[in-house]
Structures are given as structure tokens and as C-alpha cells.
Amino acid sequence: MFILAHNNARIFGGGELGTVRLLEGLQARGHRVLMLFRDEKNAARAAEYGIPTGVHRIGGDAMLPHAVRFSRRLRRERPDAVILTTFRRVFLAGMGAWRSGVPFVVQRIVLQGNVPTALRHRIALRRWVDAVVLNAGAMRPGFLAADPGLDPAKVIAILDGVRAPVATREPGAVRRELGIPDGARVVGSVARLAWQKRFDRLLRALAVLPPDVHCVIAGEGGQGEKLRALAAELGMADRLHLVGFRADVGDVLGAMDAFAVSSDSEGMANAMLEAMMAGVPVVSTDVSGAREALEPEPGEPLPGIVTGFDETELADALRRVLYEPGQREAMGRAARERAERRFGWDRFVDEWEALLVEGVRRGRDGR
């Protein structure tokens, strides 16, 4: 089976990485894959994971010729299935995929706020997309409520899967590199520096904690200077470490005492799952996917804390993880056990592979 994925994002974030790793897993099972990006930079970054990549930019919804151009590209490539990953481009990308006669078209959605309220999105999902895959079950009711005319059978949830991130350096190396003092507590995150991630909320929460708490954020985006300015305003400029994109995620996670999700909206944050797999306790705002990942089953230990969106609530939860005796170690063990059981890699690829194989079969029979 030949699976082609398209992504039109300007930056390479968790959603992009999740699709790349999915294709990597499918490729390891003998399927042919290709992922197209809007520019060479993101294509080159994805190629580092060992999958074929290319460049194909799709403009805004008024650029109807881009749908025709995408259709022609797909006719040349002749994939069995297409995975679309940029919701704002589903109108043109979906039209192009439909025109090309691809047997099976999937829209993958990893952000809670991406719902079909606009007419163009409803048209695309009803007419040109065969399945919508959400990465958190909690996203499904809101997604369906946004378009009552959408066939519910089209919309399914496949929880993300992760593998334990590999640490390549000795413990403490990243802390020494960043000049973090011995004995300091480190709260961190791995994410795009985008407004919805609300790292301003995280900084305000950390500002009320003791001064031995440092913050490490790995990721790229346009909010960096604003965050530095806020840290200076809060008197914690020397405790904020914006380290940019890092390939050594295992080492960065190993430098953290707690992982924080401070977002206004998410799907199932892939970096959060990696942190859990690495045994790092997680504190998350009550975004979609957080409760599925962090709320314990009856009789199970606590793998993380889901808190409100107020910075005081976030600060209180982080204080509990960082300063209550034994809390970090117990939660870290529980987080790793939960990640291995619920968000395992093989289960993730199994479910996607089954969806694609069955979808292609039905698409060929139906078309």
C-alpha cells in the first residue's frame, strides 16, 4: 500500500512529528510512504526520520488552481490513501484528493479547536473526505456537534502512540549546558512557541513558586521574544531557558522534574505522552486528551495532575509535584506504566494500518 501525507504548516511541531512517526511505522511494516510539506525546511527535518519527503504548497481557500495542481500531483504519484494533516487546508486539499480519484482520503486532527463550523470545512468533510481521525476521544462530541450533518461513522479516535525517547548523554548534561544550578527544580515543555500553548500562563505560575524553580522550553515559534520579555518583567529572566528545536528530546526530558502543559487547547499532546514514557510527572490544564492520559483508573496510582486554567491552580499543582516528598518518583513510575499500557507504539500503528487497509479496499470497491 502507498500512503501519501500532506502538511502545510509553517513550522514543525508535535502534529507534524506525529504524522512523520506514523509514516515511519507504516514504512517499517513494508508500506510505501511519502510526506509532502509546504517548504524545504520542514521536508528536510522530516527526512531525518528516514521517510521520503517532498514539497507541495497549498495556498488559501481562494486559490482554486492549487486544488487542481494537487490533484495532478496525486495522479502522478498514484497513492492508495492520502492523509491530510492541515485542517485549514482541507477544502482545497480534500477537493484535489477527491478529483484525483484516490481510493481513501483521511483528515487527521490533533487540535481541539479544529472543528467544522465553517461552511467550506463542512463541504470538504462531507463530500471529499472518507474518514476523520481525532487523536483524543474527548474531542469527538465537540467535533460532531459543530456539524450535525456530518456522518458520525466517519469520525473516529485513534489515541497517539509513543516510544520511549532515547537519552544519548549522561544524566545532568543538559542542566550543565544551560547553567542550571545543582539542586534546582526544573519544569519544562516541548512544544511550538505558539499563543495557544499559553507559556505566559506557565511563567506566571512559576513566578509564584520558590526561586529555585527553572523553566526549560524546547521548540520554535513566534512567541520567544514575548516570553523573554515577560520573564524579565516577572523577575525570572535567568530562570527561563528557551532552547529552540532539539533533536535530543530524551536528554531534554531527562533534565526535567515535571512536564507542564499550559495550553488553552490541545488534542492529545504527543510531547506529554513522551514525557510520561520517560517517567516524567505531568501537570496539564484541562484540555482535550489530558484526562484520558492522566486520570487514574480505580485503584491505580496517580500518573499526573489535571488542573484548571488559572495560573494559581497550575502553580499549586506544580508545587505538589516538585515539593511533596516522594511525589515525583511515584508519579513518574505511574506515568510510565500508563503510557506503556494505553499509548503503546504497536497498538497505534495497528489501528492506523487497519483503518487504511480497510478504507482503501472499500474505496476501490465503491469507486
PLY file of the C-alpha trace (Angstrom):
ply
format ascii 1.0
element vertex 367
property float x
property float y
property float z
element edge 366
property int vertex1
property int vertex2
end_header
0.00 0.00 0.00
1.25 3.51 -0.84
0.32 6.19 1.72
0.89 9.87 0.98
0.52 12.55 3.67
0.35 16.31 3.20
1.16 19.05 5.71
1.04 22.77 5.06
2.21 24.13 8.42
4.90 26.79 8.55
6.66 25.19 11.50
7.49 21.65 12.51
5.58 20.90 15.70
4.10 17.95 17.54
1.34 17.35 15.00
3.84 17.22 12.16
6.16 14.94 14.09
3.28 12.63 14.98
2.42 12.11 11.30
6.07 11.61 10.38
6.42 8.91 13.02
3.20 7.26 11.87
4.59 7.03 8.34
7.87 5.77 9.75
5.97 2.98 11.49
3.97 2.10 8.38
7.11 2.09 6.29
8.73 -0.34 8.73
5.82 -2.71 8.03
6.53 -2.72 4.32
4.25 0.06 3.10
5.50 2.76 0.75
5.14 6.28 2.17
5.69 9.89 1.12
5.10 13.11 3.07
4.74 16.48 1.33
5.36 19.81 3.09
4.95 23.45 2.18
8.71 24.12 2.19
12.13 22.53 2.03
12.93 23.24 5.68
10.17 21.06 7.10
10.68 18.42 4.43
14.36 18.16 5.36
13.54 17.89 9.05
11.07 15.06 8.41
13.58 13.27 6.18
15.84 12.91 9.22
13.38 10.25 10.43
14.08 8.10 7.39
10.94 8.67 5.32
10.74 10.06 1.75
9.61 13.69 1.65
8.83 16.37 -0.88
7.47 19.89 -1.24
3.96 20.85 -2.34
2.46 24.08 -1.03
-1.30 24.68 -0.95
-2.48 28.27 -0.54
-5.64 29.75 0.94
-9.16 28.71 0.05
-9.42 31.25 -2.77
-6.54 29.57 -4.60
-8.67 27.06 -6.51
-5.88 26.31 -9.02
-3.94 24.83 -6.08
-6.59 22.11 -5.77
-6.11 21.29 -9.44
-2.35 21.26 -9.03
-2.59 18.94 -6.02
-4.91 16.66 -7.96
-2.38 16.43 -10.77
0.39 15.63 -8.29
-1.66 12.83 -6.80
-2.45 11.41 -10.24
1.28 11.24 -10.91
2.11 9.71 -7.53
-0.91 7.34 -7.54
-1.19 6.73 -3.77
-3.70 4.28 -2.36
-4.51 6.59 0.57
-3.95 10.25 1.39
-3.66 11.60 4.93
-4.36 15.35 5.18
-2.99 16.97 8.32
-3.65 20.72 7.99
-7.28 21.43 8.85
-7.25 24.94 7.38
-6.36 23.45 4.00
-8.93 20.64 3.98
-11.15 22.44 1.46
-8.55 22.66 -1.33
-6.56 19.58 -0.35
-9.71 17.50 0.01
-11.04 18.73 -3.33
-7.75 17.90 -5.01
-7.60 14.43 -3.49
-11.19 13.72 -4.48
-10.63 14.91 -8.05
-7.59 12.66 -8.35
-9.61 9.52 -7.62
-7.54 8.44 -4.60
-9.39 5.46 -3.06
-9.25 6.71 0.55
-8.82 10.22 1.98
-8.31 10.82 5.72
-8.19 14.09 7.63
-6.04 13.76 10.77
-6.87 16.27 13.52
-4.78 16.78 16.64
-6.03 20.16 17.87
-9.18 20.57 19.93
-10.18 23.85 18.26
-10.21 22.43 14.73
-13.93 21.81 14.29
-16.12 22.18 11.16
-18.02 25.37 11.94
-17.18 27.00 8.58
-19.20 26.00 5.51
-16.07 25.23 3.47
-14.91 22.73 6.11
-18.33 21.08 6.23
-18.40 20.71 2.45
-14.93 19.17 2.40
-15.53 16.71 5.23
-18.95 15.64 3.97
-18.08 15.28 0.29
-14.35 14.75 -0.21
-13.00 13.14 2.97
-13.74 9.49 3.76
-12.66 9.50 7.43
-11.70 11.94 10.15
-9.25 10.67 12.75
-9.02 12.52 16.07
-6.19 11.73 18.46
-8.34 12.03 21.60
-11.76 10.53 22.28
-12.74 13.64 24.25
-12.60 15.68 21.03
-15.32 13.67 19.27
-18.52 15.10 20.87
-17.49 18.69 20.18
-16.38 17.88 16.66
-19.69 16.22 15.78
-21.71 18.98 17.46
-20.04 21.54 15.18
-21.61 19.90 12.11
-24.78 17.89 12.79
-24.90 16.92 9.11
-21.62 15.03 9.21
-21.92 11.25 9.29
-20.75 10.21 12.80
-19.42 6.93 11.40
-16.75 8.95 9.59
-15.30 10.34 12.80
-13.14 8.05 14.91
-10.49 8.43 17.59
-7.10 6.75 17.45
-5.03 7.58 20.50
-1.46 8.51 19.68
1.30 6.04 20.33
4.81 6.81 21.50
8.08 5.06 22.04
10.38 5.79 24.96
12.61 8.73 23.94
16.27 7.77 23.89
18.75 9.62 26.10
22.18 9.84 24.49
24.07 11.87 27.10
24.93 11.30 30.72
22.39 12.47 33.35
22.76 16.15 34.15
24.40 17.09 30.84
21.56 19.32 29.64
21.30 21.05 33.00
25.02 21.80 32.97
24.79 23.01 29.38
22.09 25.50 30.38
23.83 26.61 33.57
21.07 25.34 35.86
22.41 25.06 39.44
22.69 21.73 41.22
19.62 21.08 43.32
17.31 23.32 41.27
13.87 22.08 40.27
13.12 22.10 36.54
9.69 22.39 34.95
9.67 22.04 31.20
7.80 21.54 28.00
8.46 20.52 24.40
6.14 22.40 22.06
5.79 25.09 19.44
6.08 28.61 20.84
2.53 29.39 19.76
-0.06 31.51 21.53
-2.45 28.62 22.19
0.28 26.88 24.25
-0.03 29.72 26.79
3.51 29.64 28.07
2.75 33.06 29.53
0.41 31.23 31.92
3.18 28.80 32.81
5.67 31.61 33.51
3.19 33.44 35.75
2.59 30.20 37.65
6.31 29.57 38.10
6.89 33.16 39.24
4.99 32.45 42.49
6.99 29.29 43.21
10.33 29.35 45.07
13.25 30.88 43.16
14.99 27.53 42.73
12.48 26.55 40.01
13.77 26.86 36.44
11.81 26.54 33.19
13.09 24.79 30.05
11.05 25.02 26.83
12.19 23.26 23.66
10.53 24.37 20.45
10.35 27.02 17.77
7.79 29.71 17.06
6.97 33.39 17.15
6.39 33.88 20.88
10.02 33.68 22.00
10.73 37.39 22.46
7.40 37.97 24.22
8.17 35.18 26.65
11.64 36.56 27.37
10.15 39.99 28.00
7.54 38.53 30.34
10.18 36.55 32.22
12.17 39.75 32.72
9.04 41.56 33.92
8.38 38.73 36.41
11.97 38.82 37.68
12.83 35.34 36.43
14.77 36.05 33.23
17.71 33.98 34.48
15.40 31.01 35.14
13.81 30.77 31.66
15.68 28.65 29.13
14.29 28.72 25.57
16.42 26.14 23.80
14.77 26.05 20.35
14.21 22.88 18.38
16.03 19.92 19.92
16.55 16.54 18.33
17.75 15.11 21.68
14.28 15.09 23.26
15.20 12.19 25.55
18.04 14.20 27.07
15.88 17.32 27.43
13.12 15.36 29.17
15.75 13.80 31.41
16.57 17.29 32.70
13.01 17.87 33.93
11.43 17.19 37.29
7.96 17.90 35.88
6.45 18.38 32.43
3.82 21.10 32.03
1.01 21.54 29.52
-0.37 25.06 29.98
-2.39 25.26 26.76
-5.85 26.64 26.09
-6.50 23.83 23.59
-4.86 20.60 22.52
-5.76 17.22 21.17
-3.59 14.58 22.76
-0.25 16.30 23.26
2.37 13.93 21.84
5.18 15.52 23.84
3.19 14.92 27.02
2.99 11.23 26.16
6.74 11.12 25.53
7.32 12.72 28.91
5.14 10.07 30.54
7.02 7.33 28.71
10.26 8.84 30.03
8.89 8.71 33.58
8.44 12.47 33.99
5.36 13.55 36.01
2.93 15.72 34.04
0.76 18.65 35.11
-1.75 19.73 32.47
-4.54 22.21 32.09
-7.89 20.57 31.42
-7.52 20.40 27.66
-8.90 17.65 25.46
-6.92 14.45 25.96
-5.49 15.37 29.35
-7.97 13.32 31.39
-7.64 10.32 29.05
-3.90 10.39 29.68
-3.61 11.46 33.31
-6.65 10.48 35.32
-6.03 7.22 37.19
-8.22 4.17 36.94
-9.78 2.99 40.25
-7.04 1.62 42.47
-4.22 2.92 40.25
-1.58 5.43 41.36
-1.75 8.99 40.03
0.19 9.38 36.72
-0.27 13.16 36.56
-2.43 16.09 37.57
-5.15 17.77 35.51
-5.70 21.30 36.75
-7.73 24.37 35.85
-6.67 27.20 33.58
-5.98 29.69 36.36
-2.26 30.25 36.91
-2.71 29.84 40.67
-4.19 26.36 40.18
-1.33 25.48 37.85
1.21 26.73 40.38
-0.39 24.73 43.20
-0.30 21.53 41.15
3.35 22.05 40.20
4.24 22.78 43.82
2.66 19.49 44.81
4.75 17.56 42.28
8.00 19.37 42.99
7.96 19.65 46.77
5.86 16.88 48.31
8.22 14.08 49.42
8.19 11.10 47.09
5.57 12.58 44.78
7.81 12.97 41.74
9.12 9.42 41.88
5.71 7.81 42.43
4.01 9.84 39.73
6.88 9.22 37.32
6.57 5.47 37.71
2.79 5.63 37.29
3.14 7.86 34.21
5.49 5.41 32.52
3.21 2.46 33.28
0.15 4.32 31.94
1.98 5.36 28.75
3.21 1.84 28.07
-0.24 0.33 28.58
-2.51 2.89 26.89
-0.29 4.69 24.37
1.91 1.89 23.10
3.50 2.22 19.68
2.41 -1.09 18.18
-1.25 -0.50 19.09
-1.12 2.94 17.42
0.32 1.64 14.14
-2.00 -1.40 14.22
-5.11 0.79 14.39
-3.96 3.16 11.65
-2.89 0.31 9.40
-6.24 -1.45 9.82
-8.13 1.78 9.05
-6.10 2.45 5.90
-6.23 -1.10 4.57
-9.99 -1.36 5.04
-10.58 2.17 3.73
-8.60 1.53 0.55
-10.45 -1.73 -0.03
-13.83 -0.06 0.35
-12.76 2.92 -1.73
-11.71 0.73 -4.62
-14.93 -1.27 -4.43
-17.06 1.87 -4.21
-15.37 3.91 -6.90
0 1
1 2
2 3
3 4
4 5
5 6
6 7
7 8
8 9
9 10
10 11
11 12
12 13
13 14
14 15
15 16
16 17
17 18
18 19
19 20
20 21
21 22
22 23
23 24
24 25
25 26
26 27
27 28
28 29
29 30
30 31
31 32
32 33
33 34
34 35
35 36
36 37
37 38
38 39
39 40
40 41
41 42
42 43
43 44
44 45
45 46
46 47
47 48
48 49
49 50
50 51
51 52
52 53
53 54
54 55
55 56
56 57
57 58
58 59
59 60
60 61
61 62
62 63
63 64
64 65
65 66
66 67
67 68
68 69
69 70
70 71
71 72
72 73
73 74
74 75
75 76
76 77
77 78
78 79
79 80
80 81
81 82
82 83
83 84
84 85
85 86
86 87
87 88
88 89
89 90
90 91
91 92
92 93
93 94
94 95
95 96
96 97
97 98
98 99
99 100
100 101
101 102
102 103
103 104
104 105
105 106
106 107
107 108
108 109
109 110
110 111
111 112
112 113
113 114
114 115
115 116
116 117
117 118
118 119
119 120
120 121
121 122
122 123
123 124
124 125
125 126
126 127
127 128
128 129
129 130
130 131
131 132
132 133
133 134
134 135
135 136
136 137
137 138
138 139
139 140
140 141
141 142
142 143
143 144
144 145
145 146
146 147
147 148
148 149
149 150
150 151
151 152
152 153
153 154
154 155
155 156
156 157
157 158
158 159
159 160
160 161
161 162
162 163
163 164
164 165
165 166
166 167
167 168
168 169
169 170
170 171
171 172
172 173
173 174
174 175
175 176
176 177
177 178
178 179
179 180
180 181
181 182
182 183
183 184
184 185
185 186
186 187
187 188
188 189
189 190
190 191
191 192
192 193
193 194
194 195
195 196
196 197
197 198
198 199
199 200
200 201
201 202
202 203
203 204
204 205
205 206
206 207
207 208
208 209
209 210
210 211
211 212
212 213
213 214
214 215
215 216
216 217
217 218
218 219
219 220
220 221
221 222
222 223
223 224
224 225
225 226
226 227
227 228
228 229
229 230
230 231
231 232
232 233
233 234
234 235
235 236
236 237
237 238
238 239
239 240
240 241
241 242
242 243
243 244
244 245
245 246
246 247
247 248
248 249
249 250
250 251
251 252
252 253
253 254
254 255
255 256
256 257
257 258
258 259
259 260
260 261
261 262
262 263
263 264
264 265
265 266
266 267
267 268
268 269
269 270
270 271
271 272
272 273
273 274
274 275
275 276
276 277
277 278
278 279
279 280
280 281
281 282
282 283
283 284
284 285
285 286
286 287
287 288
288 289
289 290
290 291
291 292
292 293
293 294
294 295
295 296
296 297
297 298
298 299
299 300
300 301
301 302
302 303
303 304
304 305
305 306
306 307
307 308
308 309
309 310
310 311
311 312
312 313
313 314
314 315
315 316
316 317
317 318
318 319
319 320
320 321
321 322
322 323
323 324
324 325
325 326
326 327
327 328
328 329
329 330
330 331
331 332
332 333
333 334
334 335
335 336
336 337
337 338
338 339
339 340
340 341
341 342
342 343
343 344
344 345
345 346
346 347
347 348
348 349
349 350
350 351
351 352
352 353
353 354
354 355
355 356
356 357
357 358
358 359
359 360
360 361
361 362
362 363
363 364
364 365
365 366
